[in-house]
Amino acid sequence: MNQKIVFYHAPNSRSGGAFALLEELSADYELRLINLKAGESRRPEYRSINPMGKVPAIQHGDVLITEQPAVFMYLADLYAEAGLAPAVDDPLRGPYLRWLVFYGSCFEPALVDRSLQRDPAPPSTSPYGTWDDVLGALQLQLTKGPYMLGERFTAVDVLWGGALHWATLFKLVPETPQIRAYVDRVITRPAMQRVAAMDTEFLAQQAA
C-alpha cells in the first residue's frame, strides 16, 4: 500500500478487534494510543477525528473511517490479498456483510440492555427484537462450522471472537461449550495473542 493506515486505539476497548485485524492482515499501520481513563477520547483533538469520541478510528490518506464494522470492511477489502474478506461475487459475501453489521446493529444494543438489566424497547422499535432472538441467531450460525462462515476464517471471526471473549468474561453471554470452543479457536491465533500482549504493556504505560 502506498499510504500507511493511521489507527486510533485504546487498550482493552472495542478497538482491540480492529487492532487484531490489522495484525492478521499484516497491514502497514501507525498506532496512535488513546488513554480513555485520562479522558483523551472526549478532548477536541480526538473529537475532530471522531465526534462520537469512540474508538476505533482509522485514517488512510484523506479517507477517515469510524464505526467498527465499517473499519473492518474497509481494511479487509483494502488488504484483499490476505483473504479475510470474500469477494463481491463470492456466495459468502452476503453472510460476511450480514454478520459484520449484525454485531453493531443487533448484538451491541442487546448486550448494553442486558448489562444494564433493562428490557428491550417494544418490538416495533427495538433494533434487535429480544435478547433470545440475538443469542439464538448467533448460536445457530456457529453450528455451521468451526468459524462463523463455515470452514473459512474471515474478518468476521476477528470481530466476533474478541467480542464473545469479553462478553463471556463478564457473564453477559452464556459460556456454552459451542461458544467456548469458538472463542478459544479465535483468541489463540498468533495475531490475537500479540495484541493481547501489547495491550497489557500499553495499559501499564498509561497507568505509570
TIVOBA-22999 format. One line per field, with one value per residue (C-alpha): residue number from 1; x, y, z; residue in one letter. Coordinates in steps of 0.2 Angstrom, whole numbers, plus 5000, padded with zeros to 4 digits. Example, Ala and Ser with C-alpha at 12.3 -4.5 7.8 and 13.67 -1.06 7.14 Angstrom:
nr = 1 / 2
px = 5062 / 5068
py = 4978 / 4995
pz = 5039 / 5036
rest = A / S
END
This chain:
nr = 1 / 2 / 3 / 4 / 5 / 6 / 7 / 8 / 9 / 10 / 11 / 12 / 13 / 14 / 15 / 16 / 17 / 18 / 19 / 20 / 21 / 22 / 23 / 24 / 25 / 26 / 27 / 28 / 29 / 30 / 31 / 32 / 33 / 34 / 35 / 36 / 37 / 38 / 39 / 40 / 41 / 42 / 43 / 44 / 45 / 46 / 47 / 48 / 49 / 50 / 51 / 52 / 53 / 54 / 55 / 56 / 57 / 58 / 59 / 60 / 61 / 62 / 63 / 64 / 65 / 66 / 67 / 68 / 69 / 70 / 71 / 72 / 73 / 74 / 75 / 76 / 77 / 78 / 79 / 80 / 81 / 82 / 83 / 84 / 85 / 86 / 87 / 88 / 89 / 90 / 91 / 92 / 93 / 94 / 95 / 96 / 97 / 98 / 99 / 100 / 101 / 102 / 103 / 104 / 105 / 106 / 107 / 108 / 109 / 110 / 111 / 112 / 113 / 114 / 115 / 116 / 117 / 118 / 119 / 120 / 121 / 122 / 123 / 124 / 125 / 126 / 127 / 128 / 129 / 130 / 131 / 132 / 133 / 134 / 135 / 136 / 137 / 138 / 139 / 140 / 141 / 142 / 143 / 144 / 145 / 146 / 147 / 148 / 149 / 150 / 151 / 152 / 153 / 154 / 155 / 156 / 157 / 158 / 159 / 160 / 161 / 162 / 163 / 164 / 165 / 166 / 167 / 168 / 169 / 170 / 171 / 172 / 173 / 174 / 175 / 176 / 177 / 178 / 179 / 180 / 181 / 182 / 183 / 184 / 185 / 186 / 187 / 188 / 189 / 190 / 191 / 192 / 193 / 194 / 195 / 196 / 197 / 198 / 199 / 200 / 201 / 202 / 203 / 204 / 205 / 206 / 207 / 208
px = 5000 / 5006 / 4999 / 5000 / 4985 / 4984 / 4975 / 4967 / 4966 / 4963 / 4969 / 4956 / 4942 / 4931 / 4946 / 4955 / 4946 / 4952 / 4970 / 4969 / 4963 / 4977 / 4989 / 4980 / 4981 / 5000 / 4995 / 5006 / 4999 / 5004 / 4997 / 4991 / 4986 / 4971 / 4970 / 4952 / 4955 / 4963 / 4948 / 4958 / 4944 / 4932 / 4945 / 4943 / 4959 / 4951 / 4933 / 4940 / 4944 / 4928 / 4914 / 4907 / 4923 / 4924 / 4937 / 4942 / 4945 / 4957 / 4964 / 4970 / 4976 / 4961 / 4949 / 4943 / 4933 / 4924 / 4912 / 4920 / 4910 / 4915 / 4933 / 4933 / 4925 / 4937 / 4953 / 4948 / 4944 / 4960 / 4971 / 4961 / 4976 / 4975 / 4959 / 4949 / 4935 / 4925 / 4925 / 4909 / 4905 / 4908 / 4892 / 4900 / 4900 / 4882 / 4883 / 4900 / 4892 / 4877 / 4887 / 4899 / 4883 / 4873 / 4887 / 4884 / 4865 / 4859 / 4872 / 4879 / 4862 / 4856 / 4872 / 4871 / 4852 / 4857 / 4872 / 4861 / 4847 / 4834 / 4821 / 4822 / 4811 / 4794 / 4796 / 4790 / 4805 / 4818 / 4834 / 4836 / 4820 / 4824 / 4840 / 4834 / 4832 / 4850 / 4858 / 4848 / 4853 / 4871 / 4872 / 4863 / 4876 / 4890 / 4883 / 4888 / 4907 / 4922 / 4920 / 4906 / 4905 / 4909 / 4926 / 4933 / 4941 / 4937 / 4937 / 4920 / 4929 / 4941 / 4927 / 4916 / 4929 / 4935 / 4918 / 4912 / 4928 / 4924 / 4905 / 4908 / 4921 / 4908 / 4895 / 4884 / 4884 / 4882 / 4898 / 4891 / 4903 / 4900 / 4904 / 4919 / 4926 / 4924 / 4931 / 4946 / 4949 / 4950 / 4959 / 4973 / 4978 / 4995 / 4988 / 4976 / 4990 / 5001 / 4988 / 4984 / 5002 / 5004 / 4988 / 4994 / 5010 / 5001 / 4990 / 5005 / 5012 / 4996 / 4995 / 5013
py = 5000 / 5017 / 5026 / 5020 / 5017 / 5028 / 5018 / 5026 / 5013 / 5012 / 4997 / 4985 / 4993 / 4989 / 4994 / 4979 / 4970 / 4982 / 4980 / 4961 / 4963 / 4975 / 4961 / 4947 / 4957 / 4961 / 4979 / 4994 / 5005 / 5019 / 5016 / 5031 / 5027 / 5035 / 5035 / 5033 / 5035 / 5051 / 5057 / 5059 / 5052 / 5066 / 5080 / 5091 / 5084 / 5067 / 5073 / 5081 / 5063 / 5055 / 5067 / 5052 / 5051 / 5032 / 5020 / 5013 / 5026 / 5024 / 5037 / 5031 / 5046 / 5058 / 5044 / 5043 / 5028 / 5026 / 5013 / 4996 / 4986 / 5000 / 4999 / 4980 / 4981 / 4994 / 4986 / 4968 / 4974 / 4986 / 4970 / 4958 / 4948 / 4942 / 4933 / 4938 / 4946 / 4936 / 4944 / 4953 / 4938 / 4925 / 4917 / 4920 / 4939 / 4941 / 4932 / 4940 / 4958 / 4952 / 4946 / 4961 / 4973 / 4962 / 4965 / 4984 / 4984 / 4970 / 4962 / 4978 / 4986 / 4970 / 4967 / 4985 / 4982 / 4966 / 4973 / 4987 / 4974 / 4984 / 4977 / 4980 / 4993 / 4987 / 4975 / 4989 / 5000 / 4988 / 4987 / 4969 / 4961 / 4952 / 4945 / 4927 / 4932 / 4938 / 4924 / 4911 / 4918 / 4919 / 4901 / 4894 / 4902 / 4894 / 4877 / 4879 / 4876 / 4880 / 4898 / 4910 / 4907 / 4888 / 4882 / 4899 / 4911 / 4929 / 4946 / 4942 / 4930 / 4943 / 4954 / 4940 / 4930 / 4945 / 4952 / 4935 / 4933 / 4949 / 4946 / 4928 / 4935 / 4947 / 4934 / 4943 / 4929 / 4911 / 4901 / 4886 / 4873 / 4879 / 4897 / 4892 / 4882 / 4896 / 4909 / 4898 / 4894 / 4913 / 4921 / 4908 / 4914 / 4922 / 4940 / 4939 / 4934 / 4948 / 4961 / 4955 / 4956 / 4974 / 4980 / 4974 / 4984 / 4999 / 4999 / 4998 / 5013 / 5023 / 5019 / 5024
pz = 5000 / 4996 / 5012 / 5029 / 5040 / 5055 / 5068 / 5084 / 5098 / 5117 / 5126 / 5132 / 5122 / 5107 / 5096 / 5101 / 5087 / 5074 / 5081 / 5079 / 5061 / 5057 / 5064 / 5054 / 5038 / 5041 / 5037 / 5037 / 5051 / 5063 / 5080 / 5090 / 5108 / 5116 / 5135 / 5140 / 5159 / 5155 / 5145 / 5129 / 5118 / 5124 / 5120 / 5105 / 5097 / 5096 / 5093 / 5077 / 5071 / 5078 / 5085 / 5095 / 5105 / 5101 / 5096 / 5084 / 5070 / 5055 / 5043 / 5026 / 5016 / 5015 / 5020 / 5038 / 5044 / 5061 / 5067 / 5070 / 5056 / 5044 / 5049 / 5047 / 5029 / 5024 / 5030 / 5024 / 5007 / 5006 / 5010 / 5000 / 4996 / 5014 / 5010 / 5025 / 5015 / 5002 / 4985 / 4979 / 4968 / 4982 / 4989 / 5006 / 5003 / 5009 / 5025 / 5028 / 5027 / 5037 / 5052 / 5052 / 5053 / 5064 / 5078 / 5078 / 5074 / 5085 / 5096 / 5104 / 5108 / 5115 / 5126 / 5133 / 5138 / 5146 / 5155 / 5162 / 5166 / 5156 / 5145 / 5126 / 5118 / 5111 / 5096 / 5084 / 5089 / 5096 / 5084 / 5089 / 5094 / 5110 / 5118 / 5115 / 5096 / 5095 / 5105 / 5095 / 5079 / 5084 / 5091 / 5075 / 5064 / 5075 / 5071 / 5053 / 5055 / 5066 / 5060 / 5058 / 5039 / 5040 / 5036 / 5031 / 5043 / 5039 / 5047 / 5054 / 5066 / 5072 / 5077 / 5085 / 5093 / 5103 / 5107 / 5113 / 5123 / 5133 / 5134 / 5142 / 5154 / 5160 / 5161 / 5148 / 5136 / 5142 / 5140 / 5131 / 5125 / 5107 / 5111 / 5122 / 5108 / 5095 / 5107 / 5110 / 5092 / 5088 / 5103 / 5102 / 5085 / 5085 / 5080 / 5094 / 5106 / 5100 / 5103 / 5120 / 5125 / 5118 / 5126 / 5143 / 5140 / 5134 / 5150 / 5161 / 5152 / 5153 / 5172 / 5176
rest = M / N / Q / K / I / V / F / Y / H / A / P / N / S / R / S / G / G / A / F / A / L / L / E / E / L / S / A / D / Y / E / L / R / L / I / N / L / K / A / G / E / S / R / R / P / E / Y / R / S / I / N / P / M / G / K / V / P / A / I / Q / H / G / D / V / L / I / T / E / Q / P / A / V / F / M / Y / L / A / D / L / Y / A / E / A / G / L / A / P / A / V / D / D / P / L / R / G / P / Y / L / R / W / L / V / F / Y / G / S / C / F / E / P / A / L / V / D / R / S / L / Q / R / D / P / A / P / P / S / T / S / P / Y / G / T / W / D / D / V / L / G / A / L / Q / L / Q / L / T / K / G / P / Y / M / L / G / E / R / F / T / A / V / D / V / L / W / G / G / A / L / H / W / A / T / L / F / K / L / V / P / E / T / P / Q / I / R / A / Y / V / D / R / V / I / T / R / P / A / M / Q / R / V / A / A / M / D / T / E / F / L / A / Q / Q / A / A
END
